[in-house]
Amino acid sequence: MMSKIINFNIVFKVISRNLFIVAGGLLICAVLALSFTERPGPFLFAFLVAITMGIFLHFLTQKDDEPDQLTRKDAYFIVTLSWFLISLVGCLPYIFSGSIPSFINALFESVSGFTTTGSSILTDIESLPKSILFWRSLTHWIGGIGIIVLVILVMPVLQIGGYHLFTMESSMQEKIFPKTKSLGYRLLFIYLALTFIEILLLLLGGMNLYESVCHAFGTIATGGFSPKNDSIAGYSPYIQYIVMLFMLLSGMNFVIHFFLVNRNFKKIRSNEELKFYLSGVILIGLFMTLTVSIQMGKPLEVSVREGFFQVISILTCTGYVTADYLQWPAYAWVILFFAMFMGGSTGSTAGGIKLARHLILYKNISRTFRRLISPNAVLSIRLNRNAIEEDANTSILTFIFMYITLFIFGTILLVMLGIDWTTAGGSAATCMAGIGPGIGTVGPTGNFAHLPDLAKIILTLLMLLGRLEIYTILILFTRNFWKI
């Protein structure tokens, strides 16, 4: 019966490959541990678990000549189960090494890594072995690749939340989707190229190779894990500007980079989400610059750097910090709190609701007012000159409603556990959006260590729900999903 609902042949095949990728990352960290004269055992034990699970699932796949057909149900199941399993495997090095002995804390850190959230329970990051911190950053980078594959290659095919409308131009879909593997390799090349270029530029700024790689992983994946207690704050202005630039690039739809490589500048100029994204960065960044300069009395260059860095970091859901924005005037960090709900561009490694959805919401509001004036007018909603069907439009609006509802529900649950409203709201918002630091006691100078274990479990679920676009997980709990 279950085999008719889910094609376990393809499920096991995909998940086994994902486990092999994680196993490869663990092996790299084991070698790195040896080079740092640290214990490789925690990574080797975790590697054995991952590779054994991967081989077991691989041998469960049936050998046949017929190509496997990926159905929507298969894809939903694969995505959710993959992220869950790799997060479980990912927490093993923390537990085996004793760096994070608590399973709940280790799982929180692992899910935060793979979902590119960046929220942490660590109170003294620099006291941990370098190999463990490298693994922590590597989980970001692996998760970032997974997100790019998910939102550009998988979700548009499934038409989840209207992704087929604003992740790829409709005119390109017919040309690209039959060549999914080719596109995947090109996106991977772009991802690798951005990572390599940032590492090189950070090295030129005087950052050592180890820290350059860790920070590049956290930037390109818009994750925010740093091997330093003070994140990026202790580095030179040059380093901060480089990180700022690559956060901005990583928050863009990777299809824009795809167009750029193919010199399709017309598509780039006509992309409404890109214009909205850059406009938001400039406007909010200028506002924060003026606030820091006038209210905090800092020099202009420092104000520009601190203002724009924090804005770009939050809008792209990266989470690196160079200043404690909770020390700014209350209205400034309240604006940053609401910016947590914006998110980066669709098809990027950023989290949040995504700017394209906000654009659709704005166009719906505008259409409503226009209909009040002209009730008989036929008014279609368009994005990037493509008309949006009403079913897709409804799906997008429903997503926004569900996102806000889950945020409110999560906040209330945290308050019921004795957490103050500010911290509860900040924790739920930052974990759902995949940002990292929030407001209250989980702000840029705080962490999540002091929260109750049940609160960490709730926030772990919110990280997964937010990262996997809500529908992907919740649909598994509907009755219709399990019907033949």
Secondary structure, 3 states (H helix, E strand, C coil): CHHHHCCHHHHHHHHHHHHHHHHHHHHHHHHHHHHCCCCCHHHHHHHHHHHHHHHHHHHHCCCCCCCCCCCHHHHHHHHHHHHHHHHHHHCHHHHHHCCCCCHHHHHHHHHHHHCCCCCCCCCCHHHCCHHHHHHHHHHHHHHHHHHHHHHHHHHHHHCHHHHHHHCCCHHHHHHHHHHHHHHHHHHHHHHHHHHHHHHHHHHHCCCCHHHHHHHHHHHHCCCCCCCCCCCCCCCCHHHHHHHHHHHHHHCCCHHHHHHHHCCCHHHHHCCHHHHHHHHHHHHHHHHHHHHHHHHCCCCHHHHHHHHHHHHHHHHCCCCCCCCCHHHCCHHHHHHHHHHCCCCCCCCCCCCCCCHHHHHHHHHHHHHHHHHHHCCCCCCCCEECCEECCHHHHHHHHHHHHHHHHHHHHHHHHHHHCCCCHHHHHHHHHHHHHCCCCCCHHHCCCCCCCCCCHHHHHHHHHHHHHHHCCCHHHHHHHCCHHHCC
